[in-house]
Amino acid sequence: MAGGRHATPPIKVVTFAEFNKTNPPIFMGTESLDEVDNWVDTVQTSFKMLDVPEEKKVILGTYLLREYAKYWWKGKKILKFVGATMISWEEFRQEFEIEFHPRHLIEEAQEKFQDLVQGTKTVTEYVNQFVRLEKHFPTLCLDKAGKVRKFI
């Protein structure tokens, strides 16, 4: 452009109808680490597929909250984010994980992971359980060698 000016790209508009076509799951407020993580992962995948702008993520994502999760978010907005012009997805996710990854569930899953052995499980069952638990504790197996030692 003349005079060294650059056109600002238009802000992408993503409608709820477009977002909803990705079939994002509803979240009711469960005490299951896997359900919490699966919900976050699926919603974030929908964001990536549609290239959702940061300022729309919390609006779209929290629309999927129902029952306890919906009431928790209404209260959290009032208590923590009062007056905020925008809440980032990362800020939401941190608060969400604090609420729905309670310490007792994390400790329980960590204990299961540390005590995990194949025993009478099939290889497939063992691998699935290992992967499901290990994703919650990436610092326990920082490198491939550590992961292999734990797996064996």
N, C-alpha and C positions, 0 to 999 in steps of 0.2 A: 504494500500500500504506500501511497505517497506520504512523505513527511515522517517515515519511520513508524507509523502507527500500525498496529496489528489488530485485526478484528477479533473480538472476544467470541469464542465459540458459544453458541446458544446452549442454555441449560437444558439438558435432556428431560423430557417430561415422560414419566412412566405412570400410567393410570392404574388404579386398583384392579380394573378388569384385566389388564395385561399381566399384572403380578399374579392375580388369582388363576390365570390359565396355566401357571407353572405348578399348580396343585400344592401349594405350601400347606403343611399340616397345622392344624389347630393345636394350641397348647393350653391345657387346663390347669397345670400346676401340680406336677407329679413329684414324688420323691424317688425317682429312678435316674441315676446318673446317665444311663444309656439313652433314655427318652429325652432328657434335657439336651445332651450332646447331639443327638440325631435331629432334634428340632432346630437347634442353632445351625448345624451344618446344612440342613435342607434349605432353610430360609436364606442363608448366605449364598448358597448355590443359585437360588432364584435371583438374588441381587446381582450376582455376576453375570448370569445369563442375559439379564435385561439391562445391564450396565446402569443400575439404579444409582442416582446421585446421593451422596452422603446425607444431604438434608431431608431426603425422603425415606431413608431406611427405617428409622425408628417409627415413623408414622405407619408405614406399611407393615413392618414386623409386629408391632404391638396390636394391630388390628386383629391378629390371629390369636390373641390371648383371650381365654374364656375362664369363667368361674373364678377359682382362687387366684389364678395368675393375673386376671384382669383387675381384680380388686387390689392385689398387691401393687400392680403398676400404678393405678390411680393414686394410691397412698404414697408411693415412692416419689411420684412426680411432685406431689404437694410438699412432702417433707424435704426432699433433697434438691429438686430442680425448680423450685418456685422462682419465677421471674426469668428463667433461662429462655433465650430466644431460639436456641436449637440444642438438642441433645444428640450427641454423636452415637453411632451404633456401638462403638467401643465402650463408651460410658454406660450405655444401656446394658451391654453384654456383661460388663464387670458387675453391675448391681444384680443382674439376672442370675449370674453364676453364684454370687454370694448367697442369694436367697434359695436357689434350687439345687445347689451343691452343698448341702449342709455337712458340717465337719464329721458328724457320726457316719454318714454314708461314705465319705471319702476314706475315713479310717477303716471302715468295714471292707471296702473294695481293695484298699492297700493291703490289708491283712490277707484277703483271699488271693491277691496277686502274689504276695510273698510266700504263701503256703501252697501255691498251685503246683501240682504234679500231675503227670498223665494218668497214673494209676490204671484203672479199668476203662478209661475213656478211649475212644478211637482217636487216631491221629487228627482227623478232621475236627472232632469235638474239642480236643485239647488246643489245637491251633486257634479255633474260633474263640474259645474262652481266653486264651493268652492275649490275642489281639484286642479283644473287647476290654479286658482289664488294663493292658499295657498302655492303651491310648490315654488313660487318665493319669498316668505317672511317667511321662517321658523322661523325667530326670533320674528315674531309677535305672534306666538302661540308656545312658548317654551315647554310647557308641555301639556299633554293630557287634563287637566282641562281647560287651556286657549283655546285650540282648540275647546272644547265642548262649552265653553261660547260664542266664536265667531260664531260657527255654529248655535247655538240656537238664 
